[in-house]
Structures are given as structure tokens and as C-alpha cells.
Amino acid sequence: MDYETVIGLEIHAELSTNTKIYCGCKNEFGGEPNTHVCPVCSGMPGTLPVLNKKVVDYAIKAGLAMNCDITPYGKQDRKNYFYPDLPKAYQISQFDLPVCQHGHIDIEVEGQKRTIGITRIHIEEDAGKLVHDDYGSGSMVDYNRCGVPLIEIVTEPDLRSSEEARVFLDTLKSILEYTEVSDCKMQEGSLRCDVNVSVRPVGQKEFGTRCEMKNVNSFRAAVRAMDYERKRQIEVLEDGGEVVQETRRWDDTRGMSVVLRSKEDAQDYRYFPEPDLVPIVISDEWIEEIRATIPEMPAQRKARYVSEYGLPEYDAFIITASKHMADFFDACVAAGATPKTVANWLMGDILKVMNDKELEEIPFAAADLAKLIALIEGGTISNSAAKKVLDEMFANPHDPEEIVKEKGLVQISDEGAIKALVDEVIAANPQSVADYKAGKGKAMGFLVGQCMKASQGKANPQLINKLLKEALEAL
């Protein structure tokens, strides 16, 4: 039997406010355990929370960027559960009146456009973090993260494959980065997601029983978790069993999930309105004030790059997927570099060096890359020499012109010098010359390589090709 996968996501994004959601403690990653805490965020009896308005600003901004309706009158609710990292034994969240509702994000997968519904975006506080002793003697709890402001973004069950989910997550991350409501540093836990997966026979209207997977800390892990859960549920059904609704923990090291607990429903949390906080009233003026701060978003920026700079759709998509890369690209172009050449360097050598690092960590300025490109296009250095300059810019950032001088990488463009070098290579490689005369095209490439080697990569390759061809034809 053929099965269809149904996927819904719950994404938690930490907001980039200076202070926590209900107190004045620093909202800052790191620090010694239990140093960014106060009586409010550590849940001391008798303390009263006060809502940070910036949290609501950021939730509205994210909601508008995701085409949501903004709830004019809302409230906050207590979500009750017992766990050591939750000192109050409840989490202040939102239940029936979230800040944002009924939105959507458009994605494109394999040339097909899809609209993925956003059920809701609500604000809530984060819990602490359990620190487990490596020797199994116990666990400790760090309350620094308690009270860190979150938005939870809940999708409709509109995703039909792990690839669609990956593209959706990449697009969502871009939106959060562009609006600057979250830094989205997954390695610091700023962006986390829970994955809900079910399967059903193709053609069946009713959804199958879903399972939720926790502890998914990267998009790559999310894809693996979804594929694993699809396969697991199909095997259960094919063996005549029934899928049980439950929460599972994804173990990315082992590539499998394990049962945590039976899945709770809303009533299990005994939600009720938070009595210590006033309702949230959002006026039209407030909404429009936030709307005015929303920058050019990834889709609009991509369209501009295609129309204004003539970039291929793929290049524009890759560059605009990261705000940091797009900003770097714009700065290079503003410094006079050719857009397509900038795109090639960013998508090739620079991304290769950066690997999984954050792009804002590029150690040199965009103007320096523009200078490097100008040195190539002006014939001062060859492409191979430029790669050496780039390596030095990463290792010891300074002016590329200075690096060229220090390392003696100025390109040889003197026709007389290159002609002498070509004559030497022809004389030293009679067999390759004979192969070329016999119509073997690869011989030309070998001879060009020998010329470049003899010049230590400094000779102008265009001139080498020209003069070598002329010399060979004259034989």
C-alpha cells in the first residue's frame, strides 16, 4: 500500500530582547549556572510578573511577516505541569487567544509552489535546563534560561514530505532573521522544533494517529527524524498494528526515536487565565507602527536580485536565504563589484570555508572582497592566486592588495615573458605537442597546466592560451 506522510511543526524561537519576558534579568546566552536569575524568573512565592512590551512587538512583527491576523484582545494563561526545570510548576503561555492567528508561508519545492498554513503564534516563557552528571550520580538544574521570551509557531498539518518541511524551516528561519526578532542560533538553542508525523493510505481523507518528536536540534536532524518516523509507522501498520499517540525523543546519534510518554491533550495541562497579568490589547495603530519596521523580506529581495542584477533564480534563492549573506552581497555590489561574480565567490569558496559557521562571522569586510574581485578583473592576479589571497584573508584579515604584494602574486601579463615561457614548455614536451597535432584536445590542457606551473601560477591564463595556440599552429 502507498502511504502519504502528514507533517505539522511546532517551532520555538527565542526572541532577541535585552531582558527576559517577565523580569529585568539579562536575556543572554551563557553565563555561569544560575547567575541570570531573580525571584521572579526563579519562581519565588509572592513575586509578580510584568510583561515585557518588546516581546509583544516582536510577536506582532513575526506574525505580520507570516501573513497572520493579529488578535486585538488577548491574554496569557498558565500551563500546568511538573518538571524539575520549571520552578513554578506552571509555564506562562497562551491558550485560546494567541497574539497571531491564521497566517501562511509560501514555499517552493522542486518547482512546485505550496502554501503552508500557520495556525498560531503565541508568546511564552522558556523553562530552565537540566544538566546531567556524566557519571550518573544525579542531575542539576540551571535556571538561567527560565523566563527567556519565546514565540511558538504552530503550523497546520500541510507538509507532505521531509523535503517540504526542510524548505519550510529554511524559509521560516530567513523570515525570523530578516525581521531580527530572533538570532536563530540553533547551536545555542535559539531555534528548536518539535515534529508531528502521521501517515495515511493515499486517497484517505482522515488523518492517521500522530506522534510528536522532541529534542530535534537541527534541520538536518528534523529531516532524519521525519523519515524515520514515517518508516516506523508504516511498518507498524503493515504488521497489522495500530499507531499509538505518544511523545518520542529523537536520538540523532543513534538515528532513532524512543518513547517518552503518552501524548498529552490540552486538558491535561489544566490551562486557566494567568491572574497576575492584565489582558493584552493591541490597537490598529500599534500594528501599523510595527508593520512600518518590517524590512524587505527574502522573497522580495530574491525577485529584486533576479530583475535588477540578472542573477539566476537559484543564485538569488541561495543568497537571500541568509540575511547575513544577502547583506554582505549588497555591500560588495555597493562597493563596485560585479553582482554575478560576488554571487559565485559567496556560493563557492566562501561558503566552503565557512561550512556550518554563522555567516556574520566572516572575518573580513565586504569591501575587501570587492577589492579582491577588482584585482582579478583588472588582470592584477589570476583566479588561482585569488584563492590564495582569500585563504589569507580568512587566516589573517587585511587589505587584499597588501596580501598580493606580500606574497608576490601579481599576475604576469607581459607577452614577451609569457612567449618565452610557452617556447620552453613546447620544447620540453614533444609528445604532448605531437598529441595536439594529432587532434587530441587534452594535450592543450596539459600544456597550459605546464605553463602555469612554470610561472608558479602567476601567468595570465588567457594570454597563455592565446600564445600557446599560436605557437602550436605555427609548428
The 8 nearest C-alpha neighbors of each residue, nearest first, counted from 0:
[[1, 2, 200, 201, 237, 233, 199, 3],
 [2, 0, 201, 200, 3, 199, 202, 233],
 [3, 1, 200, 201, 199, 198, 0, 4],
 [2, 4, 201, 199, 198, 200, 5, 1],
 [5, 3, 198, 159, 197, 160, 6, 2],
 [6, 4, 159, 197, 196, 198, 158, 156],
 [7, 5, 196, 158, 156, 195, 159, 4],
 [6, 8, 156, 195, 154, 155, 194, 158],
 [9, 7, 194, 154, 153, 193, 195, 10],
 [8, 10, 153, 193, 192, 152, 194, 154],
 [11, 9, 192, 152, 151, 191, 8, 193],
 [10, 12, 151, 191, 190, 150, 192, 149],
 [13, 11, 190, 150, 149, 189, 14, 10],
 [14, 12, 149, 189, 148, 181, 190, 15],
 [13, 15, 181, 180, 148, 16, 149, 12],
 [16, 14, 181, 180, 182, 17, 13, 179],
 [17, 15, 18, 14, 26, 53, 54, 19],
 [18, 16, 26, 25, 15, 19, 27, 24],
 [17, 19, 26, 25, 23, 24, 16, 20],
 [20, 18, 147, 26, 146, 22, 24, 148],
 [19, 21, 148, 51, 146, 50, 147, 22],
 [22, 20, 49, 50, 48, 19, 51, 146],
 [23, 21, 19, 24, 20, 49, 39, 48],
 [22, 24, 18, 19, 25, 21, 20, 37],
 [25, 23, 18, 22, 19, 35, 36, 26],
 [26, 24, 18, 27, 17, 35, 19, 23],
 [27, 25, 18, 19, 17, 147, 24, 16],
 [26, 28, 25, 29, 17, 30, 18, 35],
 [27, 29, 30, 26, 187, 144, 143, 25],
 [30, 28, 27, 31, 32, 143, 187, 144],
 [29, 31, 32, 34, 28, 35, 27, 143],
 [30, 32, 34, 33, 29, 35, 143, 141],
 [33, 31, 141, 34, 30, 143, 142, 35],
 [32, 34, 143, 142, 141, 35, 36, 31],
 [33, 35, 36, 32, 31, 143, 30, 142],
 [36, 34, 143, 33, 24, 25, 37, 30],
 [37, 35, 34, 143, 33, 40, 41, 24],
 [36, 38, 39, 40, 41, 24, 35, 22],
 [37, 39, 43, 41, 40, 42, 46, 36],
 [40, 38, 42, 37, 46, 41, 43, 22],
 [41, 39, 146, 42, 37, 145, 38, 36],
 [40, 42, 38, 39, 43, 37, 86, 36],
 [43, 41, 87, 39, 40, 86, 38, 44],
 [42, 44, 38, 41, 46, 39, 45, 87],
 [45, 43, 46, 42, 38, 87, 39, 47],
 [44, 46, 43, 47, 42, 39, 38, 48],
 [47, 45, 39, 44, 43, 38, 48, 42],
 [46, 48, 275, 39, 45, 49, 276, 21],
 [49, 47, 21, 39, 22, 50, 46, 275],
 [48, 50, 21, 22, 51, 47, 276, 20],
 [51, 49, 21, 20, 52, 48, 276, 22],
 [50, 52, 20, 53, 54, 21, 49, 19],
 [53, 51, 54, 55, 50, 56, 20, 57],
 [54, 52, 56, 55, 51, 57, 16, 58],
 [53, 55, 57, 52, 56, 51, 58, 20],
 [54, 56, 58, 52, 53, 57, 59, 51],
 [57, 55, 53, 59, 54, 58, 60, 52],
 [56, 58, 60, 54, 55, 59, 180, 61],
 [57, 59, 55, 61, 60, 56, 62, 54],
 [60, 58, 62, 56, 57, 61, 63, 55],
 [59, 61, 57, 63, 62, 58, 289, 56],
 [62, 60, 64, 58, 59, 63, 57, 65],
 [63, 61, 59, 67, 65, 60, 64, 99],
 [62, 64, 66, 60, 65, 67, 61, 59],
 [63, 65, 61, 62, 66, 60, 174, 293],
 [66, 64, 62, 63, 67, 103, 102, 104],
 [67, 65, 102, 63, 64, 103, 62, 68],
 [102, 68, 66, 62, 101, 100, 63, 65],
 [67, 69, 100, 99, 101, 70, 102, 66],
 [68, 70, 99, 98, 71, 67, 100, 59],
 [69, 71, 98, 72, 99, 73, 68, 97],
 [72, 70, 281, 280, 69, 282, 73, 279],
 [73, 71, 280, 70, 279, 281, 278, 74],
 [72, 74, 279, 96, 278, 70, 280, 97],
 [75, 73, 278, 279, 96, 76, 93, 272],
 [74, 76, 93, 273, 92, 272, 91, 77],
 [77, 75, 272, 273, 93, 92, 271, 91],
 [76, 78, 91, 273, 270, 271, 90, 89],
 [77, 79, 270, 90, 89, 268, 91, 76],
 [80, 78, 89, 268, 269, 77, 88, 90],
 [79, 81, 89, 88, 268, 82, 78, 90],
 [82, 80, 88, 83, 85, 79, 89, 87],
 [81, 83, 85, 84, 80, 88, 86, 89],
 [84, 82, 85, 86, 81, 140, 129, 88],
 [83, 85, 127, 82, 128, 126, 86, 140],
 [86, 84, 88, 83, 126, 82, 87, 127],
 [85, 87, 42, 88, 41, 84, 83, 89],
 [86, 88, 42, 89, 85, 90, 41, 43],
 [89, 87, 81, 85, 86, 80, 79, 82],
 [90, 88, 79, 87, 78, 80, 77, 91],
 [89, 91, 78, 77, 92, 79, 124, 88],
 [92, 90, 77, 76, 123, 124, 78, 89],
 [91, 93, 123, 76, 75, 90, 77, 122],
 [94, 92, 75, 76, 97, 121, 96, 122],
 [93, 95, 96, 76, 97, 92, 270, 75],
 [94, 96, 97, 93, 73, 74, 76, 75],
 [97, 95, 73, 94, 74, 93, 98, 70],
 [98, 96, 121, 99, 93, 95, 120, 73],
 [97, 99, 70, 121, 69, 120, 73, 96],
 [100, 98, 69, 120, 119, 97, 62, 68],
 [99, 101, 119, 68, 67, 118, 102, 120],
 [102, 100, 118, 67, 117, 68, 119, 103],
 [67, 103, 101, 117, 66, 65, 116, 100],
 [102, 104, 116, 117, 115, 65, 66, 114],
 [103, 105, 115, 65, 114, 106, 116, 102],
 [106, 104, 114, 113, 115, 103, 112, 107],
 [107, 105, 113, 112, 167, 114, 104, 108],
 [106, 108, 112, 111, 110, 113, 109, 105],
 [107, 109, 111, 110, 163, 112, 106, 166],
 [110, 108, 111, 107, 112, 163, 162, 106],
 [109, 111, 108, 107, 112, 113, 106, 312],
 [112, 110, 108, 107, 109, 113, 106, 114],
 [113, 111, 107, 106, 108, 110, 114, 105],
 [114, 112, 106, 105, 107, 115, 111, 108],
 [113, 115, 105, 104, 106, 116, 103, 112],
 [116, 114, 104, 103, 157, 105, 113, 117],
 [115, 117, 103, 155, 154, 102, 118, 114],
 [116, 118, 154, 102, 103, 119, 101, 155],
 [119, 117, 101, 154, 153, 155, 100, 116],
 [120, 118, 100, 153, 99, 117, 152, 101],
 [121, 119, 152, 99, 151, 97, 150, 98],
 [120, 122, 97, 98, 150, 151, 93, 119],
 [123, 121, 150, 149, 92, 151, 93, 58],
 [122, 124, 92, 149, 91, 148, 150, 125],
 [125, 123, 146, 148, 147, 149, 91, 20],
 [124, 126, 147, 146, 145, 148, 144, 149],
 [125, 127, 145, 85, 84, 144, 124, 146],
 [128, 126, 142, 84, 145, 144, 141, 85],
 [127, 129, 141, 140, 84, 130, 142, 126],
 [128, 130, 140, 139, 84, 131, 141, 138],
 [131, 129, 139, 138, 140, 128, 132, 141],
 [132, 130, 138, 133, 139, 129, 137, 135],
 [131, 133, 135, 134, 138, 137, 136, 130],
 [134, 132, 135, 131, 136, 137, 138, 130],
 [135, 133, 132, 136, 137, 131, 138, 130],
 [134, 136, 132, 137, 133, 131, 138, 130],
 [135, 137, 134, 132, 138, 133, 131, 139],
 [138, 136, 135, 132, 131, 139, 134, 133],
 [137, 139, 131, 132, 130, 129, 140, 136],
 [140, 138, 130, 129, 131, 141, 137, 132],
 [139, 141, 129, 128, 130, 84, 142, 138],
 [140, 142, 32, 128, 33, 143, 127, 129],
 [141, 143, 127, 145, 33, 144, 140, 128],
 [144, 142, 35, 33, 145, 141, 36, 32],
 [143, 145, 127, 142, 147, 126, 146, 125],
 [146, 144, 126, 127, 142, 125, 143, 147],
 [145, 147, 124, 125, 40, 19, 20, 148],
 [146, 148, 19, 125, 144, 124, 145, 20],
 [149, 147, 20, 124, 14, 19, 13, 146],
 [150, 148, 13, 123, 12, 14, 122, 124],
 [149, 151, 122, 121, 12, 11, 123, 120],
 [150, 152, 11, 121, 120, 10, 153, 149],
 [151, 153, 120, 10, 9, 119, 150, 11],
 [154, 152, 9, 119, 118, 8, 117, 151],
 [155, 153, 117, 118, 8, 7, 116, 156],
 [154, 156, 116, 157, 118, 117, 7, 153],
 [157, 155, 7, 6, 158, 5, 154, 8],
 [158, 156, 155, 115, 159, 6, 7, 116],
 [159, 157, 6, 156, 5, 160, 163, 164],
 [158, 160, 5, 4, 6, 157, 163, 3],
 [161, 159, 163, 162, 158, 4, 164, 6],
 [160, 162, 164, 222, 163, 225, 165, 226],
 [163, 161, 165, 160, 164, 166, 222, 108],
 [164, 162, 166, 160, 165, 161, 167, 158],
 [163, 165, 161, 167, 162, 166, 168, 158],
 [166, 164, 162, 168, 167, 163, 161, 169],
 [165, 167, 169, 163, 168, 164, 170, 162],
 [166, 168, 164, 170, 165, 169, 171, 163],
 [169, 167, 171, 165, 170, 166, 172, 164],
 [168, 170, 166, 172, 167, 171, 165, 173],
 [171, 169, 167, 173, 168, 172, 166, 174],
 [170, 172, 168, 174, 173, 169, 167, 175],
 [171, 173, 169, 175, 170, 174, 168, 176],
 [174, 172, 176, 170, 171, 175, 320, 321],
 [173, 175, 171, 177, 176, 172, 178, 170],
 [174, 176, 172, 178, 173, 177, 181, 180],
 [177, 175, 179, 173, 174, 178, 182, 181],
 [178, 176, 174, 179, 175, 322, 173, 296],
 [177, 179, 175, 176, 180, 174, 293, 294],
 [180, 178, 176, 177, 181, 175, 182, 15],
 [179, 181, 14, 57, 178, 15, 175, 176],
 [182, 180, 14, 15, 183, 179, 175, 13],
 [181, 183, 184, 176, 15, 179, 189, 180],
 [184, 182, 189, 190, 181, 185, 172, 176],
 [185, 183, 189, 186, 187, 182, 190, 188],
 [184, 186, 188, 190, 187, 189, 183, 217],
 [185, 187, 184, 188, 189, 216, 217, 190],
 [188, 186, 185, 184, 189, 28, 190, 183],
 [187, 189, 185, 190, 186, 191, 184, 216],
 [190, 188, 13, 184, 183, 185, 187, 12],
 [191, 189, 12, 185, 183, 188, 11, 184],
 [192, 190, 11, 216, 10, 188, 12, 189],
 [191, 193, 10, 9, 215, 11, 194, 8],
 [192, 194, 213, 9, 212, 8, 215, 10],
 [193, 195, 8, 212, 211, 7, 196, 192],
 [196, 194, 211, 7, 210, 6, 8, 209],
 [197, 195, 6, 209, 210, 5, 194, 211],
 [196, 198, 209, 5, 207, 208, 4, 210],
 [199, 197, 4, 207, 3, 5, 2, 229],
 [198, 200, 207, 2, 3, 201, 206, 203],
 [201, 199, 2, 203, 1, 3, 202, 0],
 [200, 202, 2, 3, 203, 1, 199, 0],
 [203, 201, 200, 204, 199, 3, 2, 205],
 [202, 204, 200, 201, 205, 199, 206, 3],
 [205, 203, 202, 206, 199, 201, 200, 207],
 [206, 204, 203, 207, 199, 202, 200, 208],
 [207, 205, 199, 204, 208, 197, 198, 5],
 [206, 208, 199, 197, 198, 209, 205, 242],
 [209, 207, 197, 244, 242, 243, 206, 210],
 [210, 208, 197, 196, 244, 195, 207, 211],
 [209, 211, 245, 244, 195, 196, 246, 197],
 [212, 210, 195, 246, 194, 247, 245, 196],
 [211, 213, 247, 194, 248, 193, 246, 249],
 [212, 214, 248, 193, 215, 249, 247, 211],
 [213, 215, 249, 216, 248, 212, 193, 192],
 [216, 214, 213, 221, 192, 217, 220, 249],
 [215, 217, 191, 214, 185, 220, 192, 218],
 [218, 216, 220, 219, 215, 221, 185, 191],
 [217, 219, 221, 220, 222, 165, 216, 168],
 [220, 218, 222, 217, 221, 223, 165, 216],
 [219, 221, 223, 217, 218, 222, 224, 215],
 [222, 220, 218, 224, 219, 223, 215, 225],
 [223, 221, 161, 225, 219, 220, 224, 226],
 [222, 224, 220, 226, 221, 225, 227, 219],
 [225, 223, 221, 227, 222, 226, 220, 228],
 [226, 224, 228, 222, 227, 223, 161, 229],
 [225, 227, 229, 223, 224, 228, 222, 230],
 [226, 228, 224, 230, 225, 229, 223, 231],
 [227, 229, 231, 225, 230, 226, 232, 224],
 [230, 228, 226, 232, 231, 227, 225, 233],
 [229, 231, 233, 227, 228, 232, 234, 226],
 [232, 230, 228, 234, 229, 233, 227, 235],
 [231, 233, 235, 234, 229, 230, 228, 236],
 [234, 232, 236, 230, 235, 231, 237, 229],
 [233, 235, 237, 231, 232, 236, 238, 230],
 [236, 234, 232, 240, 238, 233, 237, 231],
 [237, 235, 240, 233, 239, 238, 234, 241],
 [236, 238, 234, 239, 235, 233, 240, 0],
 [239, 237, 235, 236, 240, 234, 233, 241],
 [238, 240, 236, 237, 235, 241, 234, 242],
 [241, 239, 236, 235, 238, 242, 237, 234],
 [242, 240, 236, 243, 235, 239, 208, 232],
 [241, 243, 208, 232, 235, 244, 240, 236],
 [242, 244, 245, 241, 208, 210, 209, 261],
 [245, 243, 210, 209, 262, 208, 261, 242],
 [246, 244, 261, 262, 210, 260, 243, 247],
 [245, 247, 211, 262, 260, 259, 212, 261],
 [246, 248, 258, 212, 259, 257, 256, 211],
 [249, 247, 213, 256, 257, 212, 214, 259],
 [248, 250, 256, 214, 212, 251, 213, 255],
 [251, 249, 255, 252, 253, 256, 254, 248],
 [250, 252, 254, 253, 249, 220, 255, 224],
 [253, 251, 250, 254, 255, 249, 220, 256],
 [252, 254, 251, 255, 250, 256, 249, 257],
 [255, 253, 251, 252, 250, 256, 223, 224],
 [256, 254, 250, 253, 249, 251, 227, 257],
 [255, 257, 249, 248, 250, 247, 258, 254],
 [258, 256, 247, 248, 259, 249, 255, 250],
 [257, 259, 247, 260, 246, 248, 256, 245],
 [260, 258, 247, 246, 248, 257, 261, 245],
 [261, 259, 246, 245, 258, 262, 247, 263],
 [262, 260, 245, 246, 263, 244, 259, 258],
 [263, 261, 245, 246, 244, 260, 264, 211],
 [262, 264, 267, 261, 265, 268, 245, 266],
 [263, 265, 267, 266, 262, 268, 261, 269],
 [266, 264, 267, 268, 263, 269, 270, 94],
 [267, 265, 269, 268, 264, 270, 263, 78],
 [266, 268, 265, 264, 269, 263, 79, 270],
 [267, 269, 79, 266, 78, 270, 265, 80],
 [270, 268, 266, 267, 79, 271, 78, 265],
 [271, 269, 78, 77, 268, 76, 79, 272],
 [270, 272, 76, 77, 273, 269, 78, 94],
 [273, 271, 76, 274, 75, 77, 270, 74],
 [272, 274, 76, 77, 75, 275, 276, 271],
 [275, 273, 276, 272, 277, 76, 271, 75],
 [276, 274, 273, 47, 48, 277, 49, 272],
 [277, 275, 274, 273, 278, 49, 48, 75],
 [276, 278, 279, 275, 74, 274, 75, 273],
 [279, 277, 74, 73, 280, 276, 72, 75],
 [280, 278, 73, 74, 72, 281, 277, 71],
 [279, 281, 72, 71, 278, 73, 282, 70],
 [282, 280, 71, 72, 285, 279, 283, 286],
 [281, 283, 285, 284, 71, 286, 280, 72],
 [284, 282, 286, 285, 287, 281, 71, 288],
 [283, 285, 287, 282, 286, 288, 281, 289],
 [284, 286, 288, 282, 283, 287, 281, 289],
 [287, 285, 283, 289, 288, 284, 290, 282],
 [288, 286, 290, 284, 289, 285, 291, 283],
 [287, 289, 285, 286, 291, 290, 284, 292],
 [290, 288, 286, 287, 291, 292, 60, 285],
 [289, 291, 287, 292, 293, 288, 286, 60],
 [290, 292, 289, 288, 293, 287, 294, 286],
 [293, 291, 290, 289, 294, 288, 60, 178],
 [292, 294, 290, 291, 178, 295, 60, 289],
 [295, 293, 296, 292, 178, 177, 291, 290],
 [294, 296, 299, 300, 297, 293, 177, 298],
 [295, 297, 299, 298, 294, 300, 177, 174],
 [298, 296, 300, 319, 299, 301, 320, 295],
 [299, 297, 301, 300, 296, 302, 319, 316],
 [300, 298, 302, 301, 296, 297, 295, 303],
 [299, 301, 297, 303, 302, 298, 296, 304],
 [300, 302, 298, 315, 304, 303, 299, 297],
 [303, 301, 299, 305, 300, 304, 306, 298],
 [304, 302, 300, 306, 301, 305, 307, 299],
 [303, 305, 308, 301, 307, 302, 306, 310],
 [304, 306, 309, 310, 302, 303, 308, 307],
 [307, 305, 303, 309, 304, 308, 302, 310],
 [308, 306, 304, 303, 305, 309, 310, 302],
 [307, 309, 304, 310, 305, 306, 338, 303],
 [310, 308, 305, 306, 307, 311, 304, 339],
 [309, 311, 305, 308, 304, 315, 314, 339],
 [310, 312, 314, 313, 305, 315, 309, 304],
 [313, 311, 315, 314, 316, 305, 310, 301],
 [312, 314, 316, 311, 315, 317, 310, 318],
 [315, 313, 317, 311, 316, 312, 318, 310],
 [314, 316, 301, 312, 318, 313, 317, 319],
 [317, 315, 313, 319, 314, 318, 320, 301],
 [318, 316, 314, 320, 315, 319, 313, 321],
 [317, 319, 315, 325, 320, 316, 324, 314],
 [318, 320, 325, 321, 316, 297, 317, 301],
 [319, 321, 317, 318, 173, 316, 297, 322],
 [322, 320, 319, 324, 323, 173, 325, 318],
 [321, 323, 325, 324, 177, 326, 319, 176],
 [322, 324, 326, 321, 325, 359, 358, 327],
 [325, 323, 327, 321, 322, 326, 318, 328],
 [324, 326, 328, 322, 319, 327, 318, 323],
 [327, 325, 329, 323, 328, 324, 322, 330],
 [326, 328, 324, 330, 325, 329, 365, 323],
 [329, 327, 325, 331, 326, 330, 324, 332],
 [330, 328, 326, 332, 331, 327, 333, 325],
 [329, 331, 333, 327, 328, 332, 365, 326],
 [332, 330, 365, 334, 328, 369, 333, 329],
 [331, 333, 336, 335, 329, 334, 330, 338],
 [332, 334, 330, 335, 331, 329, 336, 366],
 [335, 333, 331, 332, 366, 336, 369, 330],
 [336, 334, 332, 333, 337, 369, 331, 373],
 [335, 337, 332, 369, 331, 334, 338, 372],
 [336, 338, 340, 339, 341, 332, 335, 372],
 [339, 337, 341, 340, 332, 342, 336, 308],
 [338, 340, 342, 341, 337, 343, 310, 308],
 [339, 341, 343, 342, 337, 338, 344, 336],
 [342, 340, 338, 344, 339, 343, 345, 337],
 [341, 343, 339, 345, 340, 344, 346, 338],
 [342, 344, 340, 346, 341, 345, 347, 339],
 [345, 343, 347, 341, 342, 348, 346, 349],
 [344, 346, 349, 342, 347, 343, 350, 341],
 [347, 345, 343, 350, 344, 342, 349, 348],
 [348, 346, 344, 345, 349, 350, 343, 351],
 [347, 349, 351, 344, 350, 352, 345, 346],
 [348, 350, 345, 352, 351, 347, 344, 353],
 [351, 349, 353, 352, 346, 348, 354, 347],
 [350, 352, 348, 354, 349, 353, 347, 346],
 [351, 353, 349, 350, 354, 348, 393, 390],
 [354, 352, 350, 356, 351, 355, 349, 358],
 [353, 355, 351, 352, 356, 350, 349, 357],
 [356, 354, 353, 357, 350, 358, 352, 351],
 [357, 355, 353, 354, 358, 360, 359, 361],
 [356, 358, 359, 360, 355, 353, 361, 184],
 [359, 357, 360, 361, 323, 356, 324, 353],
 [358, 360, 357, 361, 323, 324, 362, 356],
 [359, 361, 358, 357, 362, 356, 353, 363],
 [362, 360, 359, 358, 363, 353, 393, 364],
 [363, 361, 360, 393, 396, 364, 392, 359],
 [364, 362, 396, 361, 367, 392, 365, 393],
 [365, 363, 366, 367, 362, 368, 361, 327],
 [364, 366, 331, 368, 367, 330, 327, 369],
 [365, 367, 369, 364, 368, 331, 334, 370],
 [368, 366, 370, 369, 365, 364, 371, 398],
 [367, 369, 371, 365, 370, 366, 372, 331],
 [368, 370, 366, 336, 372, 367, 331, 371],
 [371, 369, 367, 373, 368, 372, 366, 374],
 [372, 370, 368, 374, 373, 369, 399, 367],
 [371, 373, 369, 375, 374, 370, 376, 368],
 [372, 374, 370, 376, 375, 371, 377, 369],
 [375, 373, 371, 379, 377, 372, 376, 380],
 [376, 374, 372, 380, 378, 373, 377, 381],
 [375, 377, 373, 378, 374, 372, 379, 380],
 [376, 378, 374, 375, 379, 373, 380, 372],
 [377, 379, 375, 376, 380, 374, 410, 381],
 [378, 380, 374, 410, 409, 377, 375, 381],
 [381, 379, 410, 375, 409, 378, 374, 384],
 [380, 382, 384, 383, 375, 410, 385, 459],
 [383, 381, 385, 384, 386, 375, 380, 387],
 [382, 384, 386, 385, 381, 456, 387, 380],
 [385, 383, 381, 387, 386, 382, 380, 408],
 [386, 384, 382, 388, 387, 383, 381, 389],
 [385, 387, 389, 383, 388, 384, 390, 382],
 [388, 386, 390, 384, 385, 389, 391, 383],
 [387, 389, 385, 391, 386, 390, 392, 402],
 [388, 390, 392, 386, 391, 387, 385, 393],
 [391, 389, 387, 393, 388, 392, 386, 394],
 [390, 392, 394, 388, 393, 389, 395, 387],
 [393, 391, 396, 389, 395, 390, 394, 397],
 [394, 392, 390, 391, 396, 395, 362, 389],
 [393, 395, 391, 392, 390, 396, 362, 389],
 [394, 396, 392, 391, 393, 397, 390, 362],
 [397, 395, 392, 363, 393, 394, 362, 391],
 [398, 396, 392, 399, 395, 402, 401, 363],
 [397, 399, 401, 400, 367, 402, 396, 392],
 [400, 398, 402, 401, 371, 403, 397, 367],
 [401, 399, 403, 402, 398, 404, 371, 370],
 [400, 402, 404, 398, 399, 403, 405, 397],
 [401, 403, 399, 405, 404, 400, 406, 388],
 [404, 402, 408, 400, 401, 406, 405, 407],
 [403, 405, 407, 401, 402, 406, 400, 408],
 [406, 404, 402, 403, 407, 401, 408, 400],
 [405, 407, 403, 408, 404, 402, 409, 401],
 [408, 406, 404, 405, 409, 403, 402, 457],
 [407, 409, 403, 406, 410, 384, 457, 380],
 [410, 408, 380, 379, 407, 403, 457, 411],
 [409, 411, 380, 457, 379, 458, 459, 381],
 [410, 412, 458, 457, 459, 413, 409, 417],
 [413, 411, 459, 414, 410, 458, 462, 417],
 [412, 414, 416, 415, 411, 417, 418, 458],
 [415, 413, 417, 416, 418, 412, 462, 466],
 [414, 416, 418, 417, 413, 419, 420, 412],
 [415, 417, 419, 413, 418, 414, 420, 411],
 [416, 418, 420, 414, 419, 415, 421, 413],
 [419, 417, 421, 415, 420, 416, 414, 422],
 [418, 420, 422, 416, 417, 421, 415, 423],
 [419, 421, 417, 423, 418, 422, 416, 424],
 [422, 420, 418, 424, 423, 419, 467, 417],
 [421, 423, 425, 419, 420, 424, 426, 418],
 [422, 424, 426, 420, 421, 425, 427, 419],
 [423, 425, 427, 421, 426, 422, 428, 450],
 [426, 424, 422, 428, 427, 423, 421, 429],
 [425, 427, 423, 424, 428, 422, 429, 421],
 [426, 428, 424, 425, 423, 429, 422, 430],
 [427, 429, 425, 431, 430, 426, 424, 432],
 [430, 428, 432, 431, 433, 426, 427, 425],
 [431, 429, 433, 432, 428, 434, 435, 427],
 [430, 432, 434, 433, 442, 429, 428, 435],
 [433, 431, 429, 435, 430, 434, 436, 428],
 [432, 434, 430, 436, 431, 435, 437, 429],
 [435, 433, 431, 437, 439, 432, 436, 442],
 [434, 436, 439, 432, 438, 437, 442, 433],
 [435, 437, 433, 438, 434, 432, 439, 471],
 [438, 436, 434, 435, 439, 433, 432, 440],
 [439, 437, 435, 436, 440, 434, 442, 433],
 [438, 440, 435, 434, 441, 437, 442, 436],
 [439, 441, 442, 443, 438, 435, 444, 434],
 [442, 440, 444, 443, 439, 445, 435, 434],
 [441, 443, 445, 435, 440, 431, 444, 439],
 [444, 442, 446, 441, 445, 440, 447, 435],
 [443, 445, 447, 441, 442, 446, 448, 440],
 [444, 446, 442, 448, 443, 447, 449, 441],
 [445, 447, 449, 443, 448, 444, 442, 450],
 [448, 446, 450, 444, 449, 445, 443, 451],
 [449, 447, 445, 451, 446, 450, 452, 444],
 [448, 450, 452, 446, 447, 451, 453, 445],
 [451, 449, 447, 453, 448, 452, 446, 454],
 [452, 450, 456, 448, 454, 453, 449, 455],
 [453, 451, 455, 449, 454, 450, 456, 448],
 [452, 454, 450, 451, 455, 449, 420, 456],
 [453, 455, 451, 456, 452, 457, 458, 450],
 [456, 454, 452, 453, 457, 451, 458, 450],
 [457, 455, 451, 454, 452, 458, 383, 384],
 [456, 458, 410, 454, 455, 411, 408, 409],
 [459, 457, 411, 410, 454, 456, 460, 451],
 [458, 460, 462, 412, 461, 411, 410, 463],
 [461, 459, 463, 462, 458, 464, 451, 381],
 [462, 460, 464, 463, 459, 465, 466, 458],
 [461, 463, 465, 459, 460, 464, 466, 412],
 [462, 464, 460, 466, 461, 465, 467, 459],
 [465, 463, 461, 467, 462, 466, 468, 460],
 [464, 466, 462, 468, 463, 467, 461, 469],
 [465, 467, 469, 463, 468, 464, 462, 470],
 [468, 466, 470, 464, 469, 465, 463, 421],
 [467, 469, 471, 465, 470, 466, 464, 472],
 [468, 470, 466, 472, 467, 471, 473, 465],
 [471, 469, 467, 473, 468, 472, 466, 474],
 [472, 470, 468, 473, 474, 469, 467, 432],
 [471, 473, 469, 474, 470, 468, 436, 467],
 [472, 474, 470, 471, 469, 468, 467, 466],
 [473, 471, 472, 470, 469, 436, 432, 468]]
